[in-house]
Amino acid sequence: MIDGVRRFMPFVLVGIIAILVIVVFVSLGRVIFSAKPTSVADAPAATASTTPAATADPKLTSTLADRSVRMTVRGQIVADENYRSYSVTISPDSRIMATYHGYRGEVIDTETLDNTGKAYGEFVYALDRANLMTGDELSGDANETRGICATGNLYEFEMLKGDKVVKKLWTSSCSGSVGSLKANLGQVMALFQKQIPDFSSMTSKMNAKL
């Protein structure tokens, strides 16, 4: 009897091993074939640090020789002697800053610097990525800036083709006169200011004239 059991033991062990192998393969098959394929919807969401694609609005990003962008800042509406303003105009071949006093725009100081098409392209695409063009230009009386924010500053941004303004956006430091600019004002202003190495000294001299 015992000898008979011993003779059958190898067959029993082989059978148990075969069953275990089958179970393992069946389990692996279920895992493989039940896995859901990755889709675009399953991809990780973009983080806040992801750089957005450039909108490439040609009103802003064109680097043709006749294109330029201009920032104009107007101070408080005060007596003619104390009124101050300045402008920064950037084109593919020049960078110009001018400071003014009085409502007739008498020049206090001006600086003209060379520029290159490559540098201009980087600048306008930086403005584009800063969402300068996201605002919708106002029309009629809504786009009239005379007298706006009398106790604060007015900020105007113009995209030009030759002497023609193709788009103009503006805002102010007064909460009741937000205008058409939707971009972050500080970010956009900083990009213009960094184009003029002597920006701080020129504005200091302008304010010293008060």
Contacts in CASP RR format, 6 or more apart in sequence:
PFRMAT RR
TARGET T0000
AUTHOR 0000-0000-0000
METHOD contacts of the structure
MODEL  1
MIDGVRRFMPFVLVGIIAILVIVVFVSLGRVIFSAKPTSVADAPAATAST
TPAATADPKLTSTLADRSVRMTVRGQIVADENYRSYSVTISPDSRIMATY
HGYRGEVIDTETLDNTGKAYGEFVYALDRANLMTGDELSGDANETRGICA
TGNLYEFEMLKGDKVVKKLWTSSCSGSVGSLKANLGQVMALFQKQIPDFS
SMTSKMNAKL
36 42 0 8 1.000
51 129 0 8 1.000
52 129 0 8 1.000
54 61 0 8 1.000
54 125 0 8 1.000
54 128 0 8 1.000
54 129 0 8 1.000
55 128 0 8 1.000
55 133 0 8 1.000
56 125 0 8 1.000
56 128 0 8 1.000
57 128 0 8 1.000
57 133 0 8 1.000
59 133 0 8 1.000
59 159 0 8 1.000
59 166 0 8 1.000
59 167 0 8 1.000
60 69 0 8 1.000
60 124 0 8 1.000
60 127 0 8 1.000
60 128 0 8 1.000
60 132 0 8 1.000
60 133 0 8 1.000
60 159 0 8 1.000
60 167 0 8 1.000
61 121 0 8 1.000
61 124 0 8 1.000
61 125 0 8 1.000
61 128 0 8 1.000
62 124 0 8 1.000
63 92 0 8 1.000
63 117 0 8 1.000
63 120 0 8 1.000
63 121 0 8 1.000
63 124 0 8 1.000
64 92 0 8 1.000
65 91 0 8 1.000
65 92 0 8 1.000
65 93 0 8 1.000
66 161 0 8 1.000
66 162 0 8 1.000
67 91 0 8 1.000
67 92 0 8 1.000
67 159 0 8 1.000
67 160 0 8 1.000
67 161 0 8 1.000
67 162 0 8 1.000
68 89 0 8 1.000
68 90 0 8 1.000
68 91 0 8 1.000
68 92 0 8 1.000
68 160 0 8 1.000
68 162 0 8 1.000
69 89 0 8 1.000
69 90 0 8 1.000
69 91 0 8 1.000
69 123 0 8 1.000
69 124 0 8 1.000
69 127 0 8 1.000
69 157 0 8 1.000
69 158 0 8 1.000
69 159 0 8 1.000
69 160 0 8 1.000
70 87 0 8 1.000
70 88 0 8 1.000
70 89 0 8 1.000
70 90 0 8 1.000
70 156 0 8 1.000
70 157 0 8 1.000
70 158 0 8 1.000
70 160 0 8 1.000
71 87 0 8 1.000
71 88 0 8 1.000
71 155 0 8 1.000
71 156 0 8 1.000
71 157 0 8 1.000
71 158 0 8 1.000
71 188 0 8 1.000
71 189 0 8 1.000
71 192 0 8 1.000
72 85 0 8 1.000
72 86 0 8 1.000
72 87 0 8 1.000
72 155 0 8 1.000
72 156 0 8 1.000
72 158 0 8 1.000
73 85 0 8 1.000
73 86 0 8 1.000
73 87 0 8 1.000
73 153 0 8 1.000
73 154 0 8 1.000
73 155 0 8 1.000
73 156 0 8 1.000
74 85 0 8 1.000
74 153 0 8 1.000
74 154 0 8 1.000
74 156 0 8 1.000
75 83 0 8 1.000
75 84 0 8 1.000
75 85 0 8 1.000
75 152 0 8 1.000
75 153 0 8 1.000
75 154 0 8 1.000
76 83 0 8 1.000
76 150 0 8 1.000
76 151 0 8 1.000
76 152 0 8 1.000
76 153 0 8 1.000
77 83 0 8 1.000
77 147 0 8 1.000
77 150 0 8 1.000
77 151 0 8 1.000
80 102 0 8 1.000
80 103 0 8 1.000
81 101 0 8 1.000
81 102 0 8 1.000
82 210 0 8 1.000
83 101 0 8 1.000
83 102 0 8 1.000
83 103 0 8 1.000
84 99 0 8 1.000
84 100 0 8 1.000
84 101 0 8 1.000
84 102 0 8 1.000
84 206 0 8 1.000
84 207 0 8 1.000
84 209 0 8 1.000
84 210 0 8 1.000
85 99 0 8 1.000
85 100 0 8 1.000
85 102 0 8 1.000
85 105 0 8 1.000
86 97 0 8 1.000
86 98 0 8 1.000
86 99 0 8 1.000
86 100 0 8 1.000
86 202 0 8 1.000
86 203 0 8 1.000
86 206 0 8 1.000
87 96 0 8 1.000
87 97 0 8 1.000
87 98 0 8 1.000
87 100 0 8 1.000
88 95 0 8 1.000
88 96 0 8 1.000
88 97 0 8 1.000
88 192 0 8 1.000
88 193 0 8 1.000
88 195 0 8 1.000
88 196 0 8 1.000
88 199 0 8 1.000
89 95 0 8 1.000
89 96 0 8 1.000
89 97 0 8 1.000
90 96 0 8 1.000
90 115 0 8 1.000
90 120 0 8 1.000
90 123 0 8 1.000
90 192 0 8 1.000
90 195 0 8 1.000
91 115 0 8 1.000
91 120 0 8 1.000
92 115 0 8 1.000
92 116 0 8 1.000
92 117 0 8 1.000
92 120 0 8 1.000
92 121 0 8 1.000
93 114 0 8 1.000
93 115 0 8 1.000
93 116 0 8 1.000
93 117 0 8 1.000
93 120 0 8 1.000
94 112 0 8 1.000
94 113 0 8 1.000
94 114 0 8 1.000
94 115 0 8 1.000
95 112 0 8 1.000
95 113 0 8 1.000
95 114 0 8 1.000
95 115 0 8 1.000
95 195 0 8 1.000
95 196 0 8 1.000
96 110 0 8 1.000
96 111 0 8 1.000
96 112 0 8 1.000
96 113 0 8 1.000
97 110 0 8 1.000
97 111 0 8 1.000
97 196 0 8 1.000
97 198 0 8 1.000
97 199 0 8 1.000
97 202 0 8 1.000
98 107 0 8 1.000
98 109 0 8 1.000
98 110 0 8 1.000
98 111 0 8 1.000
99 107 0 8 1.000
99 108 0 8 1.000
99 109 0 8 1.000
99 110 0 8 1.000
99 202 0 8 1.000
99 203 0 8 1.000
99 205 0 8 1.000
99 206 0 8 1.000
100 106 0 8 1.000
100 107 0 8 1.000
100 108 0 8 1.000
101 108 0 8 1.000
101 206 0 8 1.000
101 209 0 8 1.000
108 205 0 8 1.000
108 206 0 8 1.000
108 209 0 8 1.000
109 202 0 8 1.000
109 205 0 8 1.000
109 206 0 8 1.000
111 196 0 8 1.000
111 198 0 8 1.000
111 202 0 8 1.000
113 196 0 8 1.000
113 197 0 8 1.000
123 191 0 8 1.000
123 195 0 8 1.000
126 191 0 8 1.000
127 133 0 8 1.000
127 188 0 8 1.000
127 191 0 8 1.000
130 183 0 8 1.000
130 184 0 8 1.000
130 187 0 8 1.000
130 188 0 8 1.000
130 191 0 8 1.000
131 182 0 8 1.000
131 183 0 8 1.000
131 184 0 8 1.000
132 157 0 8 1.000
132 169 0 8 1.000
132 181 0 8 1.000
132 183 0 8 1.000
132 188 0 8 1.000
133 159 0 8 1.000
133 167 0 8 1.000
134 182 0 8 1.000
134 183 0 8 1.000
135 169 0 8 1.000
135 180 0 8 1.000
135 181 0 8 1.000
135 182 0 8 1.000
135 183 0 8 1.000
136 180 0 8 1.000
137 143 0 8 1.000
137 167 0 8 1.000
137 168 0 8 1.000
137 169 0 8 1.000
137 180 0 8 1.000
138 179 0 8 1.000
138 180 0 8 1.000
143 168 0 8 1.000
143 170 0 8 1.000
143 180 0 8 1.000
145 154 0 8 1.000
145 156 0 8 1.000
145 170 0 8 1.000
148 154 0 8 1.000
148 170 0 8 1.000
148 172 0 8 1.000
148 174 0 8 1.000
148 177 0 8 1.000
149 172 0 8 1.000
149 173 0 8 1.000
149 174 0 8 1.000
149 176 0 8 1.000
149 177 0 8 1.000
151 174 0 8 1.000
152 172 0 8 1.000
152 173 0 8 1.000
152 174 0 8 1.000
153 172 0 8 1.000
153 173 0 8 1.000
154 170 0 8 1.000
154 172 0 8 1.000
155 170 0 8 1.000
155 171 0 8 1.000
155 172 0 8 1.000
155 173 0 8 1.000
155 181 0 8 1.000
155 185 0 8 1.000
155 189 0 8 1.000
156 168 0 8 1.000
156 169 0 8 1.000
156 170 0 8 1.000
157 168 0 8 1.000
157 169 0 8 1.000
157 170 0 8 1.000
157 181 0 8 1.000
157 188 0 8 1.000
158 165 0 8 1.000
158 167 0 8 1.000
158 168 0 8 1.000
159 165 0 8 1.000
159 166 0 8 1.000
159 167 0 8 1.000
159 168 0 8 1.000
160 166 0 8 1.000
168 180 0 8 1.000
169 179 0 8 1.000
169 180 0 8 1.000
169 181 0 8 1.000
169 182 0 8 1.000
170 179 0 8 1.000
170 180 0 8 1.000
170 181 0 8 1.000
171 177 0 8 1.000
171 178 0 8 1.000
171 179 0 8 1.000
171 180 0 8 1.000
171 181 0 8 1.000
171 185 0 8 1.000
172 178 0 8 1.000
172 179 0 8 1.000
181 188 0 8 1.000
193 199 0 8 1.000
196 202 0 8 1.000
END
